[in-house]
């Protein structure tokens, strides 16, 4: 991915969770240990010279993770948790807040303000879909310009927006066939960045394999997205 982004002159940020705290089943894989995993992420940052982002889930997580990574991400389900937002802001790191599946774009302005009140103005917002029934999500692209009114970069989480959560089997489903379409729609709506999950073999991924793009398909997708972006500029 680093090589592909260099090829297309796209700023690249690597994301991986050092701990998966939100899983459908207790038997699902959650991690290899917090500090061990954070050391892996720090190694990726050093080896490839790219910023690294990971989710946090508590105030203490913010302080610990800030020692290893560049961007602290607030999960969608926690986007209203004041203590976590404040703790993330106080680290001085970039804070990326994912819009709750239950929240409007307008409501996210308050989350941004909670971080800014710590004196930290390095904030981003991420659209990741809105709950549609019990087992699906939809993206209301009106939220993009609404969230941009907060004066922060807005990212589209392409693959999480295509999740099909709360499945009876206890494993989240997805629509990876729609990733190219969703990515193009994101560019057309004017987002400042895209988040996309990829894997050489999604069926073997420890998490979210059902809505990942195969790594071999990423080159062609990025080539088309860059053309679309340049056409808008």
The 8 nearest C-alpha neighbors of each residue, nearest first, counted from 0:
[[1, 3, 2, 4, 11, 217, 214, 5],
 [0, 2, 4, 3, 5, 11, 47, 49],
 [1, 3, 5, 0, 4, 6, 7, 47],
 [4, 2, 6, 0, 5, 1, 7, 218],
 [3, 5, 9, 7, 1, 6, 2, 8],
 [6, 4, 8, 2, 3, 7, 1, 9],
 [5, 7, 3, 4, 8, 2, 9, 1],
 [6, 8, 4, 5, 9, 3, 222, 225],
 [9, 7, 5, 4, 6, 10, 3, 11],
 [8, 10, 4, 7, 11, 5, 6, 3],
 [11, 9, 8, 4, 12, 5, 49, 192],
 [12, 10, 9, 4, 13, 1, 49, 50],
 [11, 13, 50, 51, 49, 14, 10, 52],
 [14, 12, 51, 52, 50, 11, 49, 15],
 [15, 13, 52, 51, 53, 12, 16, 194],
 [16, 14, 53, 17, 52, 13, 40, 51],
 [15, 17, 53, 18, 54, 19, 14, 52],
 [16, 18, 36, 37, 33, 15, 30, 53],
 [19, 17, 30, 16, 29, 20, 33, 32],
 [20, 18, 29, 21, 16, 30, 22, 17],
 [19, 21, 18, 22, 29, 56, 30, 55],
 [20, 22, 19, 23, 29, 18, 24, 76],
 [23, 21, 24, 20, 27, 19, 25, 29],
 [22, 24, 169, 170, 21, 25, 165, 27],
 [25, 23, 26, 27, 22, 169, 170, 21],
 [24, 26, 27, 23, 22, 28, 29, 21],
 [27, 25, 24, 28, 29, 23, 22, 169],
 [28, 26, 24, 25, 29, 22, 23, 205],
 [29, 27, 30, 205, 26, 19, 206, 22],
 [28, 30, 19, 18, 27, 20, 31, 22],
 [31, 29, 18, 32, 28, 19, 17, 33],
 [30, 32, 36, 35, 33, 29, 18, 17],
 [33, 31, 35, 30, 34, 36, 18, 17],
 [34, 32, 36, 35, 17, 37, 18, 31],
 [33, 35, 37, 36, 32, 38, 17, 63],
 [34, 36, 38, 32, 37, 33, 39, 31],
 [35, 37, 17, 39, 33, 38, 34, 32],
 [38, 36, 34, 40, 39, 35, 17, 33],
 [37, 39, 41, 35, 36, 40, 34, 42],
 [40, 38, 42, 36, 37, 41, 43, 35],
 [41, 39, 37, 43, 42, 38, 44, 36],
 [40, 42, 38, 44, 67, 43, 39, 37],
 [43, 41, 39, 45, 40, 44, 46, 38],
 [44, 42, 40, 46, 41, 45, 47, 39],
 [43, 45, 41, 49, 48, 42, 47, 46],
 [44, 46, 42, 48, 43, 47, 41, 49],
 [47, 45, 43, 44, 48, 42, 49, 41],
 [46, 48, 49, 44, 45, 43, 1, 42],
 [49, 47, 44, 45, 46, 50, 43, 1],
 [48, 50, 44, 47, 12, 51, 11, 13],
 [51, 49, 12, 69, 44, 13, 52, 48],
 [50, 52, 13, 69, 68, 14, 12, 44],
 [53, 51, 70, 14, 71, 69, 68, 13],
 [52, 54, 16, 15, 72, 14, 71, 17],
 [55, 53, 72, 16, 73, 71, 74, 56],
 [54, 56, 60, 73, 61, 57, 72, 71],
 [55, 57, 60, 54, 73, 58, 83, 74],
 [58, 56, 60, 59, 83, 55, 61, 82],
 [57, 59, 83, 61, 86, 60, 82, 62],
 [58, 60, 62, 61, 57, 63, 86, 56],
 [61, 59, 57, 63, 58, 55, 62, 64],
 [62, 60, 87, 58, 59, 64, 63, 65],
 [61, 63, 59, 65, 60, 64, 90, 58],
 [62, 64, 60, 61, 65, 66, 59, 67],
 [63, 65, 66, 61, 67, 62, 60, 68],
 [66, 64, 62, 67, 68, 63, 61, 90],
 [65, 67, 64, 63, 68, 62, 69, 37],
 [66, 68, 41, 65, 64, 37, 38, 69],
 [69, 67, 51, 65, 70, 52, 64, 41],
 [68, 70, 51, 50, 52, 92, 93, 71],
 [71, 69, 52, 93, 94, 92, 68, 72],
 [72, 70, 94, 53, 52, 54, 95, 93],
 [71, 73, 54, 95, 53, 96, 94, 55],
 [72, 74, 96, 54, 97, 55, 78, 95],
 [75, 73, 77, 76, 97, 72, 54, 78],
 [74, 76, 99, 97, 98, 78, 77, 73],
 [75, 77, 99, 74, 78, 100, 79, 98],
 [78, 76, 80, 74, 75, 79, 73, 99],
 [77, 79, 75, 80, 76, 99, 73, 74],
 [80, 78, 77, 81, 110, 76, 84, 99],
 [81, 79, 77, 83, 82, 78, 84, 110],
 [80, 82, 84, 83, 79, 85, 113, 110],
 [83, 81, 85, 84, 80, 86, 58, 57],
 [82, 84, 58, 86, 85, 81, 57, 80],
 [85, 83, 81, 87, 86, 82, 114, 88],
 [84, 86, 88, 82, 87, 83, 114, 81],
 [85, 87, 83, 89, 58, 88, 84, 82],
 [88, 86, 84, 61, 85, 89, 90, 83],
 [89, 87, 114, 85, 86, 90, 119, 91],
 [88, 90, 86, 91, 87, 117, 85, 119],
 [91, 89, 92, 88, 87, 65, 62, 86],
 [92, 90, 89, 88, 119, 93, 87, 121],
 [93, 91, 90, 70, 94, 69, 71, 88],
 [92, 94, 70, 121, 122, 71, 95, 69],
 [95, 93, 122, 71, 70, 72, 92, 123],
 [96, 94, 123, 72, 124, 122, 73, 71],
 [97, 95, 73, 124, 72, 125, 123, 78],
 [96, 98, 125, 75, 74, 124, 73, 126],
 [99, 97, 75, 126, 125, 96, 127, 102],
 [98, 100, 75, 102, 101, 76, 78, 97],
 [99, 101, 129, 130, 102, 128, 98, 75],
 [100, 102, 99, 129, 130, 103, 98, 76],
 [103, 101, 99, 100, 106, 98, 104, 107],
 [104, 102, 106, 105, 107, 101, 142, 98],
 [103, 105, 142, 146, 107, 106, 145, 102],
 [106, 104, 103, 107, 108, 145, 146, 142],
 [105, 107, 103, 108, 104, 109, 102, 110],
 [106, 108, 110, 109, 105, 104, 111, 98],
 [107, 109, 111, 106, 110, 149, 105, 112],
 [110, 108, 112, 107, 111, 106, 113, 105],
 [111, 109, 107, 113, 112, 108, 79, 78],
 [112, 110, 108, 109, 114, 113, 115, 107],
 [111, 113, 115, 109, 114, 110, 116, 108],
 [114, 112, 110, 116, 111, 115, 85, 109],
 [113, 115, 88, 112, 116, 111, 85, 117],
 [116, 114, 112, 119, 120, 118, 117, 113],
 [115, 117, 118, 113, 114, 112, 119, 85],
 [118, 116, 115, 119, 114, 88, 89, 85],
 [119, 117, 115, 116, 120, 114, 88, 89],
 [118, 120, 115, 117, 88, 121, 91, 114],
 [119, 121, 115, 122, 118, 114, 93, 88],
 [122, 120, 93, 119, 94, 123, 92, 91],
 [121, 123, 94, 120, 93, 95, 151, 111],
 [122, 124, 95, 152, 151, 153, 96, 94],
 [125, 123, 153, 96, 95, 97, 154, 152],
 [124, 126, 97, 154, 153, 155, 98, 96],
 [125, 127, 155, 98, 156, 128, 154, 97],
 [128, 126, 160, 156, 159, 125, 155, 98],
 [127, 129, 138, 160, 137, 136, 100, 126],
 [128, 130, 100, 136, 137, 138, 101, 131],
 [131, 129, 136, 100, 132, 135, 101, 137],
 [132, 130, 136, 135, 137, 129, 133, 134],
 [131, 133, 134, 135, 130, 136, 129, 137],
 [132, 134, 135, 131, 165, 130, 164, 166],
 [135, 133, 164, 163, 165, 132, 166, 131],
 [134, 136, 163, 131, 132, 133, 130, 164],
 [137, 135, 130, 131, 129, 128, 160, 163],
 [136, 138, 128, 129, 131, 139, 130, 160],
 [139, 137, 128, 140, 129, 160, 136, 127],
 [138, 140, 141, 142, 137, 128, 129, 143],
 [139, 141, 142, 143, 138, 188, 144, 185],
 [140, 142, 139, 143, 144, 145, 104, 188],
 [141, 143, 104, 145, 140, 144, 139, 146],
 [142, 144, 146, 145, 141, 140, 147, 153],
 [145, 143, 147, 146, 142, 141, 148, 189],
 [146, 144, 142, 148, 143, 147, 104, 105],
 [145, 147, 148, 104, 143, 144, 149, 142],
 [148, 146, 144, 149, 145, 150, 151, 153],
 [147, 149, 150, 146, 145, 144, 151, 108],
 [150, 148, 147, 146, 151, 108, 111, 145],
 [151, 149, 148, 147, 152, 146, 123, 122],
 [150, 152, 123, 149, 147, 122, 153, 124],
 [153, 151, 123, 191, 124, 147, 154, 150],
 [154, 152, 124, 190, 125, 191, 123, 147],
 [153, 155, 125, 192, 193, 190, 191, 124],
 [156, 154, 126, 193, 125, 157, 194, 185],
 [155, 157, 194, 127, 159, 158, 126, 193],
 [158, 156, 160, 195, 155, 159, 194, 182],
 [157, 159, 161, 160, 195, 210, 156, 196],
 [160, 158, 162, 161, 156, 157, 127, 210],
 [161, 159, 128, 127, 158, 157, 162, 156],
 [162, 160, 158, 159, 174, 173, 210, 163],
 [161, 163, 173, 159, 160, 172, 164, 210],
 [162, 164, 135, 172, 173, 134, 171, 161],
 [165, 163, 171, 134, 166, 162, 172, 135],
 [166, 164, 134, 171, 167, 169, 133, 163],
 [165, 167, 168, 169, 164, 171, 170, 134],
 [168, 166, 169, 165, 170, 171, 134, 164],
 [169, 167, 166, 170, 171, 165, 23, 24],
 [168, 170, 23, 167, 166, 24, 165, 171],
 [171, 169, 168, 166, 23, 172, 165, 164],
 [170, 172, 164, 163, 166, 165, 169, 162],
 [173, 171, 163, 209, 162, 164, 170, 210],
 [172, 174, 162, 210, 163, 209, 161, 175],
 [173, 175, 176, 161, 210, 177, 162, 209],
 [176, 174, 210, 177, 178, 211, 212, 173],
 [175, 177, 174, 178, 179, 212, 210, 180],
 [176, 178, 175, 180, 179, 174, 181, 161],
 [177, 179, 181, 175, 180, 176, 182, 157],
 [180, 178, 182, 181, 177, 183, 220, 176],
 [181, 179, 183, 177, 182, 178, 184, 176],
 [180, 182, 184, 178, 183, 179, 157, 177],
 [183, 181, 185, 179, 184, 180, 157, 178],
 [184, 182, 186, 180, 185, 181, 187, 179],
 [185, 183, 187, 181, 182, 186, 188, 180],
 [184, 186, 182, 188, 183, 187, 190, 181],
 [185, 187, 183, 189, 188, 184, 190, 228],
 [188, 186, 184, 185, 189, 183, 228, 227],
 [189, 187, 185, 186, 190, 184, 140, 143],
 [190, 188, 186, 187, 191, 185, 143, 144],
 [191, 189, 153, 192, 154, 186, 185, 188],
 [192, 190, 153, 154, 152, 189, 193, 186],
 [191, 193, 154, 190, 155, 194, 153, 152],
 [194, 192, 155, 154, 156, 195, 157, 182],
 [193, 195, 156, 157, 155, 192, 196, 154],
 [196, 194, 158, 157, 193, 156, 197, 211],
 [195, 197, 211, 158, 212, 194, 198, 210],
 [196, 198, 212, 211, 214, 213, 195, 199],
 [197, 199, 214, 201, 200, 213, 212, 211],
 [200, 198, 214, 213, 201, 215, 197, 212],
 [199, 201, 198, 202, 203, 213, 204, 214],
 [202, 200, 208, 204, 198, 203, 211, 199],
 [203, 201, 200, 204, 208, 209, 205, 198],
 [202, 204, 201, 200, 205, 208, 198, 206],
 [205, 203, 201, 208, 206, 202, 200, 207],
 [206, 204, 203, 28, 208, 207, 27, 29],
 [205, 207, 204, 208, 28, 19, 209, 27],
 [208, 206, 209, 210, 211, 204, 171, 205],
 [207, 209, 201, 204, 211, 210, 206, 202],
 [210, 208, 173, 172, 207, 211, 201, 175],
 [209, 211, 173, 175, 208, 174, 158, 207],
 [212, 210, 197, 196, 208, 175, 209, 201],
 [211, 213, 197, 175, 214, 196, 198, 210],
 [212, 214, 198, 215, 199, 216, 197, 200],
 [213, 215, 199, 198, 216, 217, 197, 212],
 [214, 216, 213, 217, 218, 199, 212, 219],
 [217, 215, 214, 213, 218, 219, 220, 212],
 [216, 218, 220, 214, 219, 215, 221, 213],
 [219, 217, 221, 220, 216, 222, 3, 215],
 [218, 220, 222, 217, 221, 216, 223, 215],
 [219, 221, 217, 223, 222, 218, 224, 216],
 [222, 220, 224, 218, 223, 219, 225, 217],
 [223, 221, 219, 225, 220, 224, 218, 226],
 [222, 224, 226, 220, 221, 225, 227, 219],
 [225, 223, 221, 227, 226, 222, 228, 220],
 [224, 226, 228, 222, 227, 223, 221, 229],
 [225, 227, 223, 229, 224, 228, 230, 222],
 [228, 226, 224, 230, 225, 229, 223, 231],
 [229, 227, 225, 231, 230, 226, 224, 186],
 [228, 230, 232, 226, 231, 227, 225, 224],
 [229, 231, 227, 228, 232, 226, 225, 224],
 [232, 230, 228, 229, 227, 187, 189, 186],
 [231, 229, 230, 228, 227, 226, 189, 225]]
